[in-house]
Amino acid sequence: MSAIVAHPLHVFGLRPGVASNVCFFDEQIIIYPAGSGCVQYHVEQRWQKLIPGSEKSQGMLALAISPNRRYLAISEIVQEKPTITIYELSSVPCKKRKVLNSFDFPVEQFLSLAFSPDSKYLVAQTGPPESNLAYWMWEKQRLMAIVRADTQNNPVYQVSFNPQDNTQICITGNGIFKLFRYIEGTLKQTNFQRGEPQNYLSHAWLSEERVIVGSDMGKLFLFESGDLRWETNIECKKSPSEIEKDELPKDSESLLEFVTGGSPDLANELVLEGDAPQQVSLPHISAIAAYSKGFACSAGSGVVLLFEKTEDKEGYREIREIRIPQDQQSSDPNQSDKQDIKCMCFSPSEEILLVSTSKNQLYTFTLSSAEIVKGEHFVYLSFPLHSAAVTGLATCIRKPLVATCSLDRSVRIWNYEANTLELYKEYQEEAYAVSLHPTGLYIVVGFSDKLRLMNLLIDDIRTFKEFTVRGCRECVFSNGGHLFAAVNGNVIHIYSTTSFENINNLKGHNGKVRSVIWSADDNKLISCGTDGAVYEWSLLTGNRESECVLKTCSYSSVAISPDTKIIFAVGSDQTLKEISDSSILREVPTFDVVYTAIVVSHSGRMVFVGTSMGTIRSMKYPLPLHKEFNEYQAHAGPITKISITCDDQFLLTVSEDGCLIIWKVYDKEGRGLKREREVGYADEVLITKADMEEKTLVMKELKSRVEELQMENMYQLRLKDMSYNEKIKELTEKFIEEMESLKIKNQVLKAEKEKLELQHQEQFSELMEKQAREVQDLESGNSQKLLLEYEKYQELQMKSQRMQEEYEKQLHDMEESKNQALEELTEYYEAKLHEKSALLEEAQDDARQQLREFEETKKQIEEDEDREIQEIKIKYERRLREERESNLRLKGETGIMRKKFSSLQKEIEERSSDIEAMKIEQQKLQGIIKSLEKDILGLKREIQERDETIQDKEKRIYDLKKKNQELEKFKFVLDYKIKELKKQIEPRENDIRAMKEQIHE
């Protein structure tokens, strides 16, 4: 293995063509496919962890994350075989837990995956023509069931589990909405489609029984237990820019609102004519995601609608509309938001909504904002990414910048140290090649129509010179930056960066030039092309200094050693060539892969190559002849460009999959990388004079505005102080007047109080005298009444004693009878309980006896079978021995006897077939043994049934105990009657007590 190691640090890009391509690992970490693997991205801290893809993978098709967030399933094609790889996300780094790649059913690819609610089962939907739905217990790699989902070769788009039920599955597709349930080892359809079949694009489970489904005709269907419960249409929502455009011609249409009532038919015709142009195509509901309050769904290009439950809880109402914002850096901002939503998901706390689009962009929206504002918009998850193949890549010396251009007509400037996007801009034409000036302040880009030299301003990429070079596929600044080379077909143009003059035109290639590189001193230029030629040009003379032509090879990339003595070239012949002095020194094999790009480190000790499979290889120089290199899974398409930074610290790769990957380079031997920068990176940026003046004017205006606002605020504060002071004076005067009036009222009330006190004292003395007289009269009358009442009380006391004695006797008799009844019942039920326990013991003994008998029979059967097998084996061994002896005798004979020998050989073969037949019989006997084992299982079931009868008897005992409790309740009733009798006695005692009190009085 090579000592040169490359570690991926950051990936800018999203892999297209993957179903369910975004999901949340937790509240802050998002998983999405990029390059050949997947990326874990932290939203706040903005770091990445890469999950590498499978080796020799030919395409990723679908993702699925388990509900417990521990596992990630990836459907891909590995070496032309469909494969499902399950990763354990909780381990660091992520490890492969299981790989499903051997199937007992025909399958070309798995289009959709889903985990069960408990994460133990996995369901996968295959594509046409098979359209099988497979159900696994994935940890044991056991296929539980398989069913053909569709017989008409219609595409199936999505499969999912019921969020509360491991056995229920939903699939949707073109004319397909089916619910399956796993019952007794098979998947059975539980619903029947009614009405016209729709092209169902997406669905989501809202509850255990409810599924919301979206179609390509802008319709939402709510199914409950497989039956349609609710349906609504979604109209194409117009963006604000479209609404503004529509409002312009409305002045002429305003006549429609003032049609007189004389001709209703005419008015209807006019209204219909006015409405006709506004009919638009129906939105595709390509993605749906459920959350606790309702669901979110796509509503055409760049629009997501949020629905919540209505009060009647039958249907749902739209509460929010979220749009993808217009990109002002786009060549047509009005069309930049026209992106189809491919997938969406909510974070575990349902605060963040994440969506992926058809242009390979990722957007988020925070739902926790308290106010719902009109015209809400998504924001980029990190940065706007390339949406097509990246065709150009370049770095500079003075800044940590890397420039890329793509077939999506954009040019982007990235910072590989901060992992950020510094600048980007979209154009009308496709960009094929890009090169950064060593200072990092200028850029040259080859478009399909022209070659443009542009300034990298602080906030813009602005063209300042155009060259008439059409379809420039390669352009490179010299190492000093004073020149740049641009390829036009098979001609290389050399231009001056300062005077923009065409200094030289290098002609000689018969085919298209594919790669150009400058020597370290800028005196030489090396080029290669599809004609199989590698030329070394002298810029002083404009002539070729050396050439190496191999017409059988179409070269794609060239590199040069730091000392300019060795040229490295790669092409279609699956070799890496070292060329020096017009001759090939060495050809290093690529081991059945085509190298598409090559770069040599500035130290000259490292060589990196990119392959057509999307992998990169790192190797030491001098180049190894054997497989002494490190190979890394990098991209999902052929690598188009590869570059290394000036300090050999970072490797940069781009590919046809639209991704840029930044790699950190390490040398295990510690050589070649320890290059400290003498001068730090430049912080200077370019800005035009007009922009600077404009900004200074804006700053002055803002400063003057701030001063005016401060003056105005001071004036307003003074006015408020004056008004508040006046109010305080008015309030104090008012309170003083009120206080004086209250003092006068207080004095009047005091005088009235004194008069009332004198009157009260006189009345009180009169009442006291009157009361004393009445008390004397009452005492004399009550003493006589007391004597009479005392006599009555004694008589009543005698009566109550007699009654109490009678009640005590009755109570004693009742208690005795109750105790006797209780004793009889307990004896009766105890006897029954003994009987039942004896029966139970007998049943248990029978069960044990039967178990022993079955075990003995099983042993006897096994012994008999073993004996029979042994006898058969001995028998045929004896026959074999006899045949061998006869063969030995026949060997001594010659001539005609050889024919007999051959016939005997045939007989031996027949005997071996007999042995095989006996082996088959042995297998049958083993099958019989298995059936006997099943009988044993049946007998075990009988034992279980008997256990159940024992449980029934225990229930009977429990019922008897309940009856005992009822008797106790009967006792409680008797106690209650006794209490009632006591309550009947109490009123009389109360009467007696009252009489006593009267006597005392």
N, C-alpha and C positions, 0 to 999 in steps of 0.2 A: 504493500500500500504506500501511497505517496505521503510525504511529510507535510504537504501543503493542504491545509484544511480551510474550508469556507463554511461559515455559519450564517444562515439567513436571519437578518435583523428585522426587516420590514417589507411588507408587500403592499403596493398600491394597485388595486384592481379588484374586480369581481368576476368570477368565472361564469360565463353565460351557459344557458341550456340545462340548468340544474333545477329540479322541482323542489319546492319547499326550501329555498336556498338561504333563508335567514332564520335564526332562532336565538333565544336568550338562554345562556348557561346559568346566570343569576341576574340580579337587578342591574349590574353594571357591565357584565361581560356578554358580548355578542359573538355568535359563531356564524361564519359564512364561508363559502368556497372561494379560493383564490389560488391561481396557479394550478399545480398538480395536487394540492391538498386543501386543508381548511385553516382558517385563522380564528383565534380567540382574541377579540379586541376589547380593551377596557375603555368605556365611553368617556370617563372623566380623566383618567391618567394617560390615556392614549398610547398604551403599550400593546404590543402584539406577542402572542405565542403561536407558533405554527404547529399544526398537526400534519405530519408528512403523509402524502398519499402512498398507495401501493406501488411497488416496483413494476415497471412495464404496463402501467395502467394506460388504457386507450380512451378513456372518457368517463367522467362522473355524470350520473343521471339523476340522483335524488338523495336527499338528506332526511333524517328523522332523529329527533332527540327524545329520550325517554321522559315520561312525566316526572320521575324523581330526579331528573337532571344529571344522572350519573353516566348514561351511555349515549353514544352517537353512532347511528347506523348510516353507512354510505353505500349506495348502489353504484357499481362501476363495471367497466369491461376490462378484464385483465387477461392479456394474451388471448384475445378473442373469446373469452369465457365470461359469462355473467357472474358477478361476485358481489356478495354483501359482506362488508367488513364492519365489525362492531368495535368501537373504541371505548375504553374506560376513561372518562373525563376526569374522574376524581384523582387518578394517579398523576404524578409529576415526574417526567413528562407523560403525555397521554400514550397509553399502550393499547395494542390490539388485544381485545378480549376473546373474540371469536371471528372466524372467517368461514362463511357459508359459500362453497363453490362447487359442490358435487350434488346434483339434483337428479331425482328419479323421474322427472317429467320434462317435456321439451320446453326450452326457454331461450330466448335471444337476448332479452334485457328486462330489468325490473324498473318500471316507470315511477312507482310510488311506494313508499314505506310508511309504516306506523307501528308504534309500540302500544301494548295494552296498558290499562291504567295502573297495574301493579308492576309494569316493566318486565314481566317474565315472558311474555309472548310477543312475537313479531309477525306482522302480516305484510305481504308484498304482492303487488299487482304487476303481472308481466304484460308486455305489449302484444299487439296483433302479430301473427295470426292466431297465436295460442290463447291469449287473454285469460291466463289462469290466475286464480287468486289462491295464494299459498299461505298457510297458517302454521307457524313454528313455535315450539318451545326452544328458543334460540340458544340458551346456555347448554342444553344437552344435544343441540343440533338435531332435534327430533321433529320430523314433519308430522303435525297432528292431523291436518286435513288439506285437501286441495279441491277446487271446484272451477269449472270453466265459467267465467263471469259473463262472457258474451260470445254468441255464435255467429254474429254477422260481421265480424272484423271491424267493429267500430272502436275508435280509440277510447281508452279509459284514462281520465286525468288525475283522479285523486282517490285515495283509500284512507279510512280512518276508523279508529275504535270508538265505541261508546265510552264516554269519560267515566262512567260508573260501572261498566259491565265488561268483563274480559271476553265474553262469548259473542258480543254483537258487533258487527262490522258494517260500514256503509261505503259504497263505491259510487262515483259519478263519472259520466262520460257523455259522448255524443249519443243521445237517445237512451242513456242508461242512468237510472237511479234505483239502486237495489240495496236492500238490507239483508244481511246474512246472519244466521245464528249458528254457533257451534253446538251441535247436539249429537251425542253418542258417536263421536269420531268422524262426523261429516259436517260440512257447511251447507245449511239449508236456507233457501230464500224465504223470507217471512213477509214480504210485501208484494203487491201486484200493481203494476203501473196502469193507471187509468188516464184517459184523455190522450191528446197528441204528444208524441215524444219530443222533448226539447233537447237542445245541445247544452247539457249541464256542465258548466266550466269549473265550478268550485262549490264547496259546502263546508259547514261547521256545525258541530253539536252544541245546542244551547242548553240542553238539560238531558236527563236520562232517556227521555222519549222524543224530544224535539230536535229536528234537523232543519237548518236554513240552507237553501240551495239557490245558486245564481246561474242564470243562463246567458247566452250570447245575444239575446233579444232584449236585454235590460229588465228582466223579470226576476223577482224574488219569490220563492215558494217556501212556505213553512209547513213541514210535514210533522205530524204527531202520530207515533206508532205506525208509520208508513202511510197514513192518510193525510190528504191535503187539508190544512186548517185555515190557511191565510195566504193571500197572494197580493202583490203590488207591482206596479211598473215604476221604473226609474228613468227619468228623462236625462238627456245629455245636458250637463250644466255648462253654460257659457262662461268663459273667463272674462274678467273685467275689461280686457282690451277688446274682446269681441263685442261686448255689450256697448262699449264706446263707439265702435265702428257701426253697429246696428242703429245707434241713436242718431247718427248723422243724417240719413235719408228720411227720418221720420216726419220731417216737416211736411213733405208732400203727402204722406199717408194720414196726416191728421184730419183730412176731410172725411175719413171713414167714421169718425166719432160724431159727426153732425148730420147724419142722414135723417131726413124728415120721416115722420111716421106714415106718410101717404102710401108708400110702396114697400111693404115688408119683404117681398121677394127680392127686390133690387138691393135692399140693405143686406140681406143674407148673402147674395152673390158677391157684393163688395167685400164683406167681412171674410168670406172664404178666399177671395183673391188676395186679400192682404195677409192671410195666414199662410198661404201656400208656400211662399219662399222661405218661411222660417222652419219648415220641417227638416229635421236633421237625422242622421243615422243613429240607431239605438246603441246605447253603451254596452260594452262587454263587461259582465261582472266576473272578472278573472280571478279575484281573490276575496276571501271572507275570513274573518277572525272573530271569535266569540270572546266576550268578557262578562263579568258578573251582572252588569246592568243591561246588556243587550249584545250587539254585534257591530262590527265595522265592515264595510264592503267597498270595493272599487266601483266607481260609477263613470266609466269611460276613461279617456286619456287624462292622467294627472289629477284625478279627483277621488277623494275617499269620503264616504258618508258614514256618520255614526248614528245608529238607531238605538232607542231605548223602549222598554215595555210601556204600553199604554195602560190606563187605569183599569180597563176591563181585563187586562192580562192575556187577551187573545192575540192581538196584533202588536205591531211596533211602529213607532213614529220617528221621523228623522229629526235629530236635534242639533247636528253639527255638520258643517261642510269644511273639509281641509283640502287645500290645493298644493300641488307642486309649484314653487315659485318660478317666475320667468328669470332666465339667466341673461343678465345684461352684457356678459362677455361673449354671448353667442352671436353668430352672424345673422340670425333671425330670432330675436328674443321672443316674438309672438308664437313661434313654433317650438321653442325650447322646453316648454312645459307639457308638450304633447307626448307623454311617456305612459305606456301601459303599465299598470301595477301588476307585477308578477307574483309577489308573495307579501304577506303582512303578518305580524305577530305582536302580541302585547307582552310587556315585561311582567314578571311574577306579581308585582304590586299593582299592575294595571295603570302605572303612571306614564309609561312611555309606549308609543306606537311606532314600530319600525317597519319600513316598507322597502322592497327592492323593485326596480323598474326594468323595462325592456332595453333601456340604454345603459345597463350595468351600473346604475347609480344606487346608493343607499341613503335614505332619508329617515329622519326621526321627527316625532311631534310629542310634546309634553302635554298630557291631558289634565294635569293637576292645576292648571290656571283657573282661578275662581270665576272670572268673567268670560263669557263666550262672545268673542269679538267677531264682527262680520269680516270676512276675507281672511281667515286663518290660513297659514302656510306652513309646510314642512321646512325643515332645515337639513343641510347635508350632515350625515353622520360624522364624517371627517372632512373630506375634500371631494370636489368633483373629479371623477376618474375617467380614464379613457374607455370608450365604448366600442372600439374596433381595434384591428391589428396595429401594433406600434411599429413604425417603419424606420424611425431615426432615434439615435441616442448619442449624446455628447456631454463631456465634462470640461471644466476649465481649471486653471491653476490658482488664481487669486481668491476664489470664493468656493464654498462647499456646495456648488450648484450642479445640477444635472438637467439637461434639456431633452425632452422627448417630443416627437411629432407622430401623428397617427392618421389612419384613413378616415377617422371621424372628423377630419378637417380642423383639428386643434393642435396648438403648440403649448406645451406646459413646461414650466421651470420649477423643479423640486429642490429642496434642501435635504441632502442625504445625511447630514449630522443631526438636524432638528427633526427630521422625518415630517416635513411640512411641504405644502404647495405654496410657492412664492408668487407665481404669476401664471395666468393661462388666458388664452384667447382663441376663439373659433373664427374660421375664415370661410369664404365661399368655395374654395378649391381644396382638394386633397393635398396633404403634405407628405412628401416622400422621403426627404432627408433633412437633417439639421446638424449644425455645428456651432459650438460656443467659442467665442473669442477667449484667449487665455486670461484676459482681465475679468471676464464674466459680465461685461457691460454691453456686448454686442452679440448678435446671433445672425446666422445666415441659414435660410430655409429654402429648400427646393420644393416649389408647388407645381401642380400639373400645368400651369400656364406660364409662370415666371419664377425667376430666382430673386428672392428678396433679402436685402441686408437691413436688419432692424435693430433699434435701440431697446435695451431692457430698462425702461423707466421704473420709477418707484411703484407705480400702479398700472402700468400699461406696457404693451409691446407695440412699438410704433415703427412703421416702415419709413426709412429715409433714402433708400436707393433700390431701384429695380433693375434687373438684368434680363435680357431676352433669351433666357435659357429655358426651354420648355421641357417639362417632365424630367427634371433633374433628380436622379435616383441616388446620387452620392455627392456630398460637398463636405470639405474639411478645411479648417483653418490651419495654417502652419503653426509650428511650436512657438515661433516668435510673434505670431499674430499679424505680421505685415502683409501676408499673402493668404489667399484661399483658393482651393481648387474646386471646380464644379464640373460634373460629368454630364455631357449631353450625348446620349447614345454611345458611340464608340470614340468620342473626342473628349479630351480633358482640357478645360479652359482654366488658365491661371490668371487671377485678378489681383490687383493691388488693393489693400484694405483702405489705404489713405487717399489715393488718387482715383480709384475705381477703374483704372485702365486694364484692358485685356493684354497682359504682358506676353503671354504665350499660349499656343494651342498645341497640345500634344496628340499627334495622330499616329496611329499604327495598329490599333486593335481592329480586328475584323468582326468581332461581336461586341455585345454590350459590355461596358465596364461595370463590374459589380462592387469593387472595393478599391479604395485609394488610401495611402498612408504616407506621411512625411517622415523623413529621417530626422534624427535628433538635431542636426545642425541646419536643417531646412534647405540643404543643397541638393538633395535627391528626393525623388518621388517614386513610390512603388505602386503599381496598379496590377489588377488581375481582372479577367473577364470570362464571359461564357465561351470564347473561342479557344480556351485552354492555354492562353498566354499569360505569363507573368513578366512584366517589363520593369526595368529600373531606369528612370529618366534623370538626366542632368538638367537642372534648371538654369545653369549658366549658358548652356548651348542649346537646350531644347531638344536634344537628341537622346536616343536610347544608349545607355552604357552597357547594359546586359539584358539578355532575354532568355526565357525558358518556355518552350511551347510544347504542350502535350494535348493534341486535339481530341483525345478520347475523354478528357476531363473538362467539366464546366466548373470553373472556380467560383466560389461564393465569397471568400474573405481572405485577406492577406494581413500579415503582421511582420514586424522587423525587430531584430535584436537591438539593444541600446547602442552597441558599437557599429551598427549598420552593416555588419559583415554577413549575417544570416537572414534569409527571408523565409518566413513560414507561410505556407499556403494550404488551404483546405478546399475541397470541392466534391464533385459527385462520384468520384472513384473510390470513396471510402478509405482514403489514406490522408495522413498529415505529412507534408513534404518540407524538408529542409533544403533550401536552394542557396547556392553560393557560386558566384562567378559563372552564371548561365548554366550551371549543371545541378542536378538533384543529388545532394549528398546522401540523404536517407529518406526512406519512406516508412512511416510508422503506421501500422494497421489500426483501423478504428473499431474492429471487432463487430462487423455487421451493423453499422450505423453510419449515417451521413453527418459529417461535421458541417455546420452552417455558418459558424462565426468563430473567430480566434482573436485572442489578445495576449500580449507578452507584458510582464511586469516591467517597470522602469529599472528594477535592479537586475533584470535579465535572468533571474533564477526560477521564475514561475511562469507557467503557460496555462491558460484557461481556454477551453473550447466549449461551444454550445452545439447541441445536436438537433437533428430533425425530430427526435422523440421528446424534446423539451427538457432534457437533462443537461447538466453542466459537468465537465470533468476538469479536475485540477491535477497538474503533474509538475514535476521538477524538470529543470533543464540542467544537463542534457536529457533529451527525451528518452523514455524507456521503450524498449522493444516489446516487452511483455505487458501484462495487465497491471502495471504498477501506477495506478492512478485512483483517485477518489471520485466516485460518481454520485451526484446529488439529484434527487427528484426536485425539479424546479417549476417548470411551466407545463401548461396543458396543450401547447402547440409548439411548432418549430421555433427555435430561438432566432430572432432576426438580427439583433445586435448585441454585442458584449463589450464592456469597457471597464477600465480600472482607473482609480483616482491617481493623481500625480504622486501621492505619498505611499502608494501601494497598500493602503489600509482597507479600502472598500472596493468590492467588485459590483458592477451594475449590469443587470441583464434585462432585456425586453423580448417580447415574443408576439406571435400572432394571436395569442389569447387576450391581448390588451393589458397585460400586467407588467409592472416594473418591480423588480425585486432587488433589494439592497443587501449585500452579503458582507460580513466582516471576514477578513482574510487573516489566517494565522499560519505561521511557519513553526512546526514543532522543533526544528533544529535551531530556531532563533536567528536565522540569517535572512537578510534581504528586506525585513520589514521594519527594523529599528531605525527609521529615518525621521528624525525630529525636524520640524519646520523651523527654518531660520527666521522667517517672517510670518506673523499670524495672518489669518484671512482678513481681507479688506472689508470694511464696513460701509464704504462709499456707495452711493447709488446715483443714478442719473435722473435729472429732472429738467424739463425744458424751461427756458426763460419765461415763456408765456404762462406756464403753470405756476412757476414761482411767484411771478408778479400777481397773478390772479389770487394765489393763496395769501400773499402779503396784504393785498387789498381787502380780501375777506376778513383777515385777522384785524386790520385797522377798523373796518366797519363793525366787527363784533366788539372790539374794545370800546369804540365810541358808543355803541348800543348799550354796552354794560354800564358805562359812565352815565348815560342818560337814564337808564333804569334805576341806578343808585340814587341820582338826584330826585327822580320822581318818587322813589320809595321814601326818601328823607322828607320830602314835602308832604306826602300822604301821612307819614307818621306824625308830623307837626300838627296837621289839621285834626287828626284823631285825638292827639293830646289836648288840644284846645277844646274840642267838643266834649271830651270826657270831663275836663275841669268844670265847664259850665254845668254839665249834668250833676256833678258832685255838689256844687253850690246850691242848685235848686233843691236837691234831695235833703241837704242839711237844714235849709230854711223850713221846708215842709215838716221835717221831723221835730224841730223846736216848737212850732205852732201846735202840733198834735200833743206833745208832752205837756204844755201848759193847760190845754183843754182837759186832759186826763187828770191833772192835779186837782182842778176845780171839782170834777166829778167825784173824785176820791173823798174830798172833804164833805160834800153833801151826803154821800153814802155812810160816812162815819157817824154823822149826826142822827140819821135815820136808824142806824144800828143801836145806838144808846137808848133811844125811845122804845124800840122793840124789846130790849133786854129788861127794862123796868116793867113793862106789861106782862112779860113772861113770868117774872118772879112772883107777882101778885096772883096770877092764875095758878101757879104751882102750889103756893101755900094753901089756897082754898081747896084744891083737889086732895092734898094730903090729909086735911082734917076730915073730909067726907069719907075717905077710904078707911080711916081708923074707926069711924063709927060702924061702917058696914062689916068690918072684920069681927068686931065684938058680937054683932047679931048672928053671923054665920057660925061662930064657935059654939054658941049656946044651942043652936038648932042641930048641929052635926053630932054633938055628943050623945044625944038621944038616939039618933039613927044608927050610930056605931054599935050600940049595945044590941039592937035588934039584928043587925047584920052579922055580929059575932056568933050569935046563937045559930043562925042559918048556916054559917060556915062550918061549924062543928058537925052538923047533920050531913052535909055534903062530903066532908072528909071521911066519915064512916062508910058512906056509899062507895066512894072511890077505892078504898082499901079492899072491900068485898069484890068489886069488879076486877081489880088487879090480880087477886088470887086466882079467880076463874080463868083469866087469859094466860097466866103462867102454866096452869095445868094443861090447857089446850096446846100450847107451844111444845111442852115436853112430850106429849103423845105424838105430835106430828114429826118431831126430830127422830124418835125411835123408829117410826114406820119408814122414814126416808133412809136411815142407815141400813135397815134390813134389806130394802130394795137394792141399794148400792152394792152390798156384799154379794147378793145373788147374781147380779149382772156381771160383776168382776170375775166371780168364779166361772160363770158360763163362758165368757170371752177368753179367759186364760186357758181353759180346756181346749177351745177351738184353736188358739194360737199354737199350743203344743202339737196338735194334730197337723197343722199346716207346716210347721217347721220340720216335723218328721218326714212329711211328703217331699219337702224341698230337699232334704238330705238324700232321700232315695233317688230323686231325679238327678242330683249332682253325681251320685255314685254311678247311675246308669250312663251318664254322659262320659265320665272318666273311662268306664269299661269299654264303651263304644270307641273312644279315642284310641285306647290301647289295641283293640281289635284291628282298627283301620291301619294303625302303624305296623302291626305284625303282618297284615295282608300285603301292605306296601313293600315291606322288606322281603317277604316271600316271593312276590312278583319280580322284584329287582334281581333276587338271587337266581330265580328260574331263568330270567332273560339272559343274565350274565353266563349261566351254565350253557344255555342253548347256543349263545354266540361263541363260547369257547369250544363247544363240540363241533360246530360248523367250521370254525377256524382250523381245528385239529384235522377234521375230515379232509378239507381242501389242501392243507399242508401235506397230508399223507399222499394225496393224489399228485400234487406237484413233485413230491419226492420220487414217486413212481415214474412220472414222466421224465424227470431228469435222468434217472437210472436207465430208462429205455433209450434216451438220447445218447448217453455215454456208450451203450452197447452198439447203437447204430452208427456211431462215428467211425468204428473200425471197418465198416463195410465200404465198398467203392462202387462207382458206375451207377447202375440202376437203383441201388439202395439209396442214393442221394435224393432221388425223387420221393421215396418213402419218408426220408428225413424231413424234406420240405413239408410233406403232408402232416407229419407229426408236429412240425412247428406251427402249422395252421391250427392243429388241435390244441396246442398250448395257448395260442391266442384266444381260441374259443373258451378255453378254461379260464383265462384271465377275464374274459367278458362275463363268464359265470361268476367269478369272484366279485366283479363290479356289481353284478345283479344282486349277489348276496349282501354286498355293502348297502345297496339300495334297500334291501329287505331289513337290514340292520337299522337304517334310518327310519323305516316304517315302524319297526319295533320301538325305536326311541319316541316316535310320535304317539304310539300306544301308551308308553310310559307317561308322556306329557298329559294324555287324556285321563289316565288314572290319577295323575296329580290334580287335574281339574276336578275329578270325583272327590278327591280328598278335600279340595276347597269347598265343594258342595256340602260335604259332611260338616265342615267347619261352620258353614252358614247355618246348618241345622242346629248346631250347638249354640250359635248366636240366637236362633229363634227360641230355643229352650231357655236361654238366658232371659229373653224377652218375656216368656211365660212366668219365669221366676219374678221378674219385675212386676208383672200383672198381679201376682200373689202378694207381693210387697205393697202394691197399691191397695189390695183388699184389706190388708192389715192396717194400712193408713186410714181406710174408710171406717174400720171398727174403732180406731182411735178417735175419729171424728164423732162417732156416735157417743162415745164416752164423754166427749166435750159437750155434746147436746144435753146429756144427763146433768152435767155440771151446770149447764144453762138452766135446766129445770129446777135445780137447787137454787140457782140465783133468783128464779121467779118466785119460789116459795119464800125466800128471804125478803123479796120485794113485797109480798102479801103481808108478811109480818110487820114490815115497816109501815104499810098502809093502815094496819090495825092500830099500830102505835100512834099514827097520825090522827086516827079517829079519837083516841084517848086524849091527845093534846088539847083540843078545843075545850074539853071539860076542865082540864087542869088550868087552862087560861082563864076560864070563867071563875074558877075557885080563887085564882090569884087576884083577879079583879075584885071579887067580893071581899077578900082579905084587905086589899088596899082601901076599899070603901069603909071597912070596919075601923081600920087604923085612923082614917080621916075623921 
